[in-house]
Amino acid sequence: MSESSIYPHRRGPWIVTGTQQVHRTPWLSIRDDKIVWPDKREAVWTVIEFRPAIGVVALTEDRQVHLVGQHRYAVNRYEWELPEGLVDEGEDLLQAAKRELREETGLIARQWTPLGSTHPHNSSCDATYHIFLAEELEQGPASPEQTEILARRLVPLAELMKMVQNDQILDAFTIIGVFRAWHHLNGIKG
């Protein structure tokens, strides 16, 4: 747990009276926090803790986006998505983005632009996704992890926006990355 283990302590409007780790893998951990609601009811709040993750919108000069395809076990569906992955312990976010892009696609980019961060499922998970735009691409050899069986394809950014709108792309990282890249490239401010 990243917070102080001195109990009780506040976490927003809740008082945390204890915590217990119930599961741990190299990718995530699950903890149960004993909490007191503002109305004094006691409960247990389960939190899934993830390492930070990065996603890369790798864009060609003619505005095509590199996607990787793979079967995602949890949702039992083949997904086309951005190159993405977890940040290694002590690794800089940009270095992680460069590593993941190179591993999954073999691409090296000379220009990098951060496109912000997001919490994709913040009610029960502390995951933070960091999104980067990679441009001025150069192709090299890919070296995916042993667990990754990846296909690759290029999709024009405008077509990818339509795929997102038509539920052909369901990966949250990809949806957010595509919209942020589109807005950035078209000079649309928030």
C-alpha positions in Angstrom: 0.0 0.0 0.0 1.4 3.4 -1.0 -0.2 5.3 1.8 0.8 5.5 5.4 0.1 2.4 7.4 -0.8 4.4 10.5 -4.4 3.9 11.4 -6.8 5.4 11.4 -6.2 7.9 8.7 -8.4 9.9 6.2 -8.7 9.1 2.5 -11.1 11.8 1.2 -14.3 11.7 3.2 -13.6 8.1 4.5 -11.6 7.0 7.5 -9.4 4.0 6.9 -9.0 1.8 10.0 -6.9 -1.0 8.4 -5.9 -2.7 5.2 -5.1 -6.2 4.1 -3.4 -7.4 0.9 -5.5 -10.3 -0.4 -3.7 -11.1 -3.7 -0.5 -10.1 -5.5 1.0 -10.8 -9.0 3.8 -9.1 -10.9 1.2 -6.9 -12.6 -1.3 -6.0 -9.8 -2.3 -6.4 -6.2 -5.6 -6.4 -4.5 -6.2 -5.0 -1.1 -9.2 -4.7 1.2 -9.5 -1.5 3.2 -11.6 -1.3 6.3 -13.4 2.0 6.1 -15.8 4.2 7.9 -18.2 6.1 5.7 -19.0 9.8 6.6 -22.4 8.6 8.1 -20.4 6.3 10.4 -21.2 3.0 8.7 -18.3 0.5 8.5 -17.5 -1.3 5.3 -14.7 -3.0 3.3 -13.6 -1.3 0.1 -11.6 -3.5 -2.3 -9.0 -1.7 -4.4 -7.0 -3.1 -7.3 -3.6 -1.6 -7.5 -1.7 -1.4 -10.8 1.7 -0.1 -11.8 1.4 3.0 -14.0 0.9 2.2 -17.7 1.7 3.9 -20.9 0.1 3.9 -24.4 1.6 5.3 -27.6 -0.2 6.8 -30.6 2.5 6.1 -33.2 1.7 8.3 -36.1 3.1 8.2 -39.6 3.7 11.4 -41.7 0.5 10.7 -43.6 -1.5 10.4 -40.3 -1.8 6.7 -40.0 -1.7 5.0 -36.6 0.2 1.8 -35.8 -2.0 -0.7 -34.0 -1.2 -4.1 -32.5 -3.8 -6.9 -32.4 -4.0 -9.6 -29.8 -6.6 -11.8 -28.1 -7.3 -10.4 -24.7 -8.0 -13.3 -22.3 -10.1 -11.4 -19.7 -12.7 -10.2 -22.2 -12.2 -13.2 -24.6 -12.0 -10.9 -27.6 -9.5 -10.1 -30.3 -8.6 -6.4 -29.9 -6.8 -3.8 -32.0 -5.1 -1.3 -29.8 -2.3 1.1 -29.3 1.1 -0.3 -28.3 0.8 -0.2 -24.5 2.2 -1.7 -21.3 3.2 -1.3 -17.7 5.9 0.9 -16.5 8.8 -1.0 -14.9 9.8 -0.2 -11.3 11.9 3.1 -11.3 11.4 3.6 -15.0 10.7 7.1 -16.4 7.3 7.3 -18.2 8.8 8.4 -21.5 11.5 5.7 -21.4 8.7 3.2 -20.8 6.8 4.5 -23.8 9.9 4.2 -26.0 10.5 0.7 -24.7 7.0 -0.5 -25.3 6.8 1.0 -28.8 10.1 -0.6 -29.7 9.2 -4.0 -28.2 5.7 -4.3 -29.7 6.3 -2.7 -33.1 10.0 -2.2 -33.6 9.4 1.5 -34.1 11.7 4.3 -32.8 10.4 7.8 -32.8 12.4 11.0 -32.9 9.5 13.3 -31.7 7.5 12.6 -28.5 4.5 14.6 -27.1 2.8 13.8 -23.9 -1.0 13.7 -24.3 -1.9 13.5 -20.6 -3.1 10.9 -18.2 -6.3 9.2 -17.2 -7.9 6.9 -14.6 -9.8 4.4 -16.7 -11.8 2.7 -13.9 -11.4 4.8 -10.8 -14.1 3.4 -8.6 -12.2 0.3 -7.7 -8.8 0.6 -9.3 -5.9 3.0 -8.9 -4.6 2.5 -12.5 -3.2 5.6 -14.2 -2.7 5.5 -18.0 -0.1 7.9 -19.5 -0.5 8.6 -23.2 2.2 9.8 -25.7 2.2 10.8 -29.3 5.2 9.4 -31.2 6.1 10.9 -34.6 9.0 10.8 -37.0 9.1 7.1 -36.9 11.9 4.7 -38.0 11.3 1.0 -38.4 13.5 -1.6 -36.6 13.0 -5.2 -35.4 10.1 -5.8 -32.9 10.8 -7.9 -29.8 7.4 -8.6 -28.0 7.3 -10.3 -24.7 6.9 -14.1 -24.7 3.3 -13.8 -23.6 2.4 -11.5 -26.5 1.3 -12.9 -29.9 0.9 -9.6 -31.8 -0.4 -8.7 -35.3 0.2 -5.2 -36.6 -1.7 -2.9 -38.9 -1.8 0.7 -40.0 -5.1 2.6 -39.8 -5.7 6.2 -41.0 -6.4 8.4 -37.9 -9.7 9.6 -39.4 -10.8 6.0 -40.0 -9.7 5.0 -36.5 -11.9 7.8 -35.0 -14.8 6.2 -36.8 -13.9 2.7 -35.6 -13.9 4.1 -32.0 -17.3 5.7 -32.5 -18.7 2.5 -34.0 -17.6 0.2 -31.1 -15.0 -1.5 -33.3 -12.3 -0.4 -30.8 -13.2 -1.0 -27.1 -9.8 -0.7 -25.4 -10.0 2.4 -23.1 -6.4 3.3 -23.6 -6.8 3.3 -27.4 -10.0 5.3 -27.3 -8.6 8.0 -25.1 -5.3 8.1 -27.0 -7.0 8.4 -30.4 -9.3 11.3 -29.2 -6.4 13.1 -27.5 -4.2 12.7 -30.5 -7.0 13.9 -32.8 -7.6 17.0 -30.7 -3.9 17.8 -30.4 -3.2 17.4 -34.1 -6.2 19.6 -35.0 -5.3 22.3 -32.5 -8.5 21.7 -30.5 -8.0 23.0 -26.9 -10.0 21.7 -24.0 
